[in-house]
Amino acid sequence: MVICKVVSYIWDFVSGRMMDQSDIMRKIVSTLPFCFLGIMILSFTIISALNSVFAASDFTIEAKINLQKLDDPTKMKVVASANGDTQVKNVTGNDLKSKSTTVSFRFNQKNDVVKVGDRDEFFVCAYDLNAQNGEMKSYSCVEGNIGSTGGKNTVNIGSGGEKTLSTGTFQASNGGENATIKNPTLQITIPLSDRKDVKELKVVTMIRGEFNTKTIDAEKLLKEADHNTLVIPFVYDKVPEIGPIQKGDLFFACVSGDELNPPEGTECEHRHTVHTGHIHNLVVR
């Protein structure tokens, strides 16, 4: 209303309806403070509305990493996968000088293949690295379920005992001598007998901090297959930046797609490598 009055005064002056210039200037000047206040309130309202829209379009996974049992950590690689997407963050310096550190990952609620649900699964792994050569000394991983699809999901890493969904404290691979696995293939089996209407799926795999992701035309592959199970190979033919893949390494696989609901749009599984051969199998779902 205030802005409208100012415009009206100016129009009256220009059109000749108000010939006294001092009168119109007096009215405009007296109205300006309210005009500025109105603009500020309007701007604040618009910004708040936009923030609400953007905030509702993503969610976070907050990894609280216990550092107390590590020997003077100086470098750490932290990886996370949720809703068919992946992220990697490196932590160094003062962030590793206290008893714990927190690493946050922000993910979109929706992508080309899936929209996040409150039972969907995710995982986070933290790798403690050698200060000189950057190779992994130990790791800790957690697999969990999304509790808040529009807010913060907190997980504790590097603490507690080993459980089905958590490795507990940091541990080494302990593969023994001659434990290196050259060019391994993670062979992911996806049973779909209960989801024959599935169209597109996104499959994420991770080992030693390295991701390998594929988006597959599941509908086409199911038509070509003699059964209702897909087998998707992922070849890791490059040495990870934190050292060669070894026997005893923990690896993950997640499959995402809207047609997998219910119960989850993203399902994850994990296991350790148990030999130094090329093929390492994991069934997801």
N, C-alpha and C positions, 0 to 999 in steps of 0.2 A: 504493500500500500504506500509506503513512504517513497519508494522508487517511482511509483506511478505519479505521486504528487509533484516530485521534482521534474519529471518529464512533462507533466501538465503545465507547470509554471513556464518552462522553457518554450513550450508550444504556444502558450498564450502570448508570450513576448514576441516570438517570431511572427505570429499571425496578426499581430497588431491589437489583440484584445486587451493587452496590458501594456500601456505606453510608458508607464513610469519605471525606468530602468532601476532606480534605487529600490523601489518597492519589490520588484522581482528578485533582485540580488539579495535583499534582506530575507525574503522567504526561502530562497534556495539555501543560503548560508545557515539559517536556523534549522533547516531540515536535514542538512548533510550528515551530522552525527548519527541521527537515527537511520539514515540511508546506509552508512558504513556498518552500523550494528546489524542491520538487516542482512547485508551482504555476508558478514562474518557468520551469522547464524545459519544462513542458507548454505554456505560453503561447508561448515562443520557438519551439517545434516547430510549433505551429499557425500562427503568423505567417509563419514561413519557408515553410511549405507553401502558404499563401495567396499569398505574394509570387511563388512559383514558378509558380503557376497563372496569375496576372495577367500576369507577365512573358512567359509563353509565348503570351499572347493578342494581342500586338502586336509591331510592329517599328518601327525608327526610320530616317529618312533624315537624315543629318547633312551639311549643306552647309558646306564650308570655303571662305569667300569671300576671295579675294586683293584687298586694297585698295590695293596699292602704286602702281598706275597711275591711281588716281582723284585728282582735285584736291580735297583737303580735304572728304571726304564727311561730311554731317551727317544725312541721312535716307536710308533704304533700305527698299524694299518687297520682300519675298521670298515667293514663292509655290511651292507644291509640289502635285503630284497623284500618287497611287499607289493601286492596288487599287480604282479607281473613286471614291475620295474626294479631297477638296481641302482645303488649308490655306493661310492667309495670315498672315505675321508682319511686323511693322514693327520696324526697328532704328534706334536713334538714340543720340546722346550718346557716352558713353565707349566703347560697344561698337564705335564706328567710328574710334577714335583710334589704334589700333595698326596693324600691317601686315596683319592679317587678322582676321576675325571668324567665329564658327561659329554656325549656326542649326540647331536640331534640330526635326524634325517626327516626331511619333508617330502611327502609323496602326494601326487594328485589322486583325488578320489575316483576319477574315471579316466580310462584311456580307450584305445581302439577295440579292446577285447573284453574288458571287464570293469564293473563298478564295485568298489570295495563294500564288503559286508561285515557285520560285527562278529562273525565267526571265522572270518578268513585267517589264513595262517601266514606267518612271516618268519624270517630268521635274521640274526645279527651275529657276526663273528669279529673278534678283536685279536690281532696278531702282534705279539711283542717281538720287536726286531732288534737284531744285532746292530750296534751303533757304527761298527766299522764297515761291514759288507751288506747290511740291509736285509740279511736273511732271517727267516723266522726262527725264534728261539722257543716260543710256546704260544698257545692259543687258548681261547675260551669262546664257546658258542652257545647261543640260546635260540630255541624255536618257540614261537608263541602264537597267540590268537589276538586279532584286533579287538580291542574292547571299546574304543572310541573312534568312530569313522570320521568324525569331524574335529577331533581334538588330539590330546597327547596320550601316547601309549608308552609306558615306562617299563623297561626290563633291566634286571641286574645281571651283570656279567663279571666273571672272575671271583665269584664268592659262592659259598655253600658247597654241598656235596654233589657228586655226579648223579644226575637223574635222567629219565627218558628224554626230556626236552632240554636238558642243560648239561654241559660238560663240567659245570662247577668251576673250581679254581683253574688257573692257567696250567696247561700240561703240554709236554712235548709229544711228537708223533711216536717216538720210541719204536721205529721200524727195524732197528738193529743194523748190522753191517749189510752192505750191498742192497740197500732198501729202496734205491731210486727206481721210479717207474717212468720209462721212456715212452712218450707219445701215448698216454692212456686214452681210452675211449670210455666215457661214461654212457652206458646204454640204459636209457630211461624207458621203462615199460608203463603204459597208461591204459588200464582196463576201462572200456567204455560201453560195456554191454547194457548198462542202465542209462546211458546218455547217447543213444543212437542219433538224436537230432542235433548233436553238437556241430558247430560250423567251424569257427576259427579258435585256435588255442595258442597261448603263448607259454613256452617252456623255458625255464631259467635253470641253469646249473652253475655250481660254484665249487671250486676246490683250491686250496691255498691262496685265497684272496683274489682269484681270477674268475670272472664271469664268462659264460658262454650262453647266448640266448637265441632262440628260434621262434618265429611265428609260423605256425603250420596250418595248412588247409585240412583240418581234421575230417571234414565232411567228404572231401575227395579221397583222402587216404582210407577212410572206412569203406567206401564203395569199392576200392581196388583190393582191399584185404579180404582174406578168406575167413577172418574171425573179427571179433569186436575189440581187439586190443592193438594199440599202436606201439611200435618200438622205435624210438628216436635216438640215434647215436650223436654224441657230442665228442669231437676229437680235440684233445688238448696237445697240439703239436709244437707248442712253444714253452720254454721254461718260464714259470712265473717269476715276477720281479722279486719275490721274497724267498726264492730258492726252489730247487727241483721238487716235483711231486714225489712223495715217498709212501711206502707201505706204512699204514697207520694213520694217514691223513684223513680228516673228516671231510666228506663232501655232501652237498645238498642238491636237491632238485625240487622245483615247484612248477605246478601246471595251473594256468589261469584261464578262465572263460566264463561268460555269463551263464551258459547252458549247464555248467556244473552245479549251479545252485538249484535247490538246496542240497547239502547243508552248507558248502563253502564254494565261493567263486575262485578261491586260490587255495590249493592244498600243497603242502610241503612234506618231504621226507628226507632223512639223512642216514648215513652209515659210514663206517671206516673202510678204507681200502685194506684188504686182508692178504694180498699177494702182490707180486711185482709184474704180473702179466698185463696184457693190453686191455682186456675187457673187464669193466667193473659195473655190475648190474644194480639197478635200484628201481623198485616198483613204487609208483606214485599214484595214489587213490586206493 
